[in-house]
Amino acid sequence: MAWNEPGGGKQKDPWGGGDQGPPDLDEALKKFQEKINSLFGGGKKTGGTNLNQVPSRGLFAIIIVGALALYFAFGFYQLDQQERAVVLRLGKYLETVNPGLHWNWPMIDRVAKVNVTKVQSVGQHSVMLTQDENIVDVAISVQYRVADPKNYLLKVKQPEISLEQATESALRHVVGGAVMDQIITEGREQIAVDVQLRLQQYLDAYETGIQIAKVNIEDAHAPSQVQEAFNDVPRAKEDRERLKNEAETYANGIIPEARGRAQRQIEEANAYREQVVSRAEGDAARFEKQLTEYRKAPEVTRQRMYIDAVQSVLSKSNKVLVDVQGGNNMLYVPLDKIIEQQNAADRASSTGSVEVQMEPLPSTRRDTSRGREGR
């Protein structure tokens, strides 16, 4: 039977309370509140007034302690290795803190974090007048980082805008003191160095706390109306360098060869000189010996020298003319023909294929009655 089923005019208590009715919820809440208040010293009645309806002093203490804990918890902050923090107390500079865990008064101190290792970049593009009264279009990029967080945050209101303005001023000053050819061609690196030095001077004077890392000349060219003419300048310089290199290559190849030929001629001349000198010395020594022998036997020595001279001359001739003493005829001996026949016979005898029979050549006699043809 259900607990609320009518029977005898009484309802059954589902909590086992017999004939009691359902519990009073307000009473249960009051009992729970009394137990809580009793833990913190409350729950007493004074003058017929129920103090359980007013928050106790213990509850206020818990609230205050929790609020203070949250307040102090919000005061902690962490700085990375690349960061620095500028602390302001009631708007006034207090200190600059380094990486690590720190604590400051919330809502009293203001902490501004700054990255001091990150390299940032800003660009600048300007059309300006050079020293030689030419117009040049220059684009540069400036790489920088924050070196002094205090000056970066407090000394200048907008340091990036100040950097852009200082960059343009330094660029115009340096370009205005240079000629156009220097800016467009090989002078770009020096222009960048000069701009960096002057720009750093400006930023230090403004106390911006910015350190310039590098300045790059991205582009530098003449106005479009005369761009083609200025493009011929680097091309002409490249051609000059190319021709110069070719000439040096040719010189490096021809000079050693010429030096070699000259040295060879010098060596040949020295050898010829030694040869001539040696031959002359030998002839002189032989003449002295012949002179000694001539003094001992003049007739014999003279005859011997004559025979040697005739032998030297006739050994170089292939024809001999003999004058017969006491006659009118001259004997002609063709030595060249005799030598040719002898050579042919030697070749035939060596091969065995052809047999050559030599016939004696008759001597030729010439009439010398009209005069002798030669001797």
TAPE-V307835 format. One record per pair of residues at least 6 apart in sequence whose C-alpha atoms are under 6 Angstrom apart, sorted by the first residue. I is the first residue (numbers start at 1). J is the second residue. D is the distance in whole Angstrom. If there is no record, write none. Layout:
i->(I,I)
j->(J,J)
d->(D,D)
//
This chain:
i->(3,4,34,37,40,43,75,75,75,75,76,76,77,77,78,78,79,79,80,81,82,82,82,83,83,83,84,84,84,84,85,85,85,85,86,86,86,87,87,87,87,88,88,88,89,89,90,116,119,119,120,120,121,121,122,122,123,123,124,124,125,125,126,127,127,128,128,129,130,130,130,130,131,131,131,131,132,136,136,137,137,138,138,139,139,140,140,140,141,141,142,143,143,144,144,144,145,145,146,146,147,147,147,148,151,151,151,152,152,156,167,170,170,170,171,184,184,192,192,196,294,318,318,319,319,320,320,321,321,322,322,323,324,328,328,329,329,329,329,330,330,331,331,332,345,348,348)
j->(12,11,43,43,58,52,103,104,105,106,102,103,101,102,100,101,99,100,99,99,115,116,117,114,115,116,97,98,113,114,96,97,112,113,96,111,112,94,95,110,111,94,109,110,108,109,108,146,144,145,143,144,142,143,141,142,140,141,139,140,138,139,138,136,137,135,136,135,175,176,178,179,176,177,178,179,179,221,222,220,221,219,220,218,219,216,217,218,215,216,215,213,214,211,212,213,210,211,209,210,209,210,211,209,207,208,209,208,209,208,199,195,198,199,195,220,221,215,216,215,301,335,336,334,335,332,333,331,332,330,331,330,330,368,369,365,366,367,368,365,366,364,365,364,356,354,355)
d->(5,5,5,5,6,5,5,5,6,5,6,4,6,6,6,5,5,5,5,5,6,6,6,6,4,6,6,5,6,5,6,5,5,4,5,6,5,5,5,6,5,5,5,5,6,4,6,5,5,5,6,5,5,4,6,5,6,4,6,5,6,4,6,6,4,6,6,5,6,4,6,6,5,5,5,5,5,6,5,6,5,6,4,5,5,6,5,5,6,5,5,5,5,6,4,5,6,5,6,5,5,5,6,4,6,5,5,5,5,6,6,6,6,6,6,5,6,6,6,6,5,5,5,5,5,6,5,6,5,6,5,5,6,5,6,6,5,5,5,5,5,6,5,5,6,5,6)
//
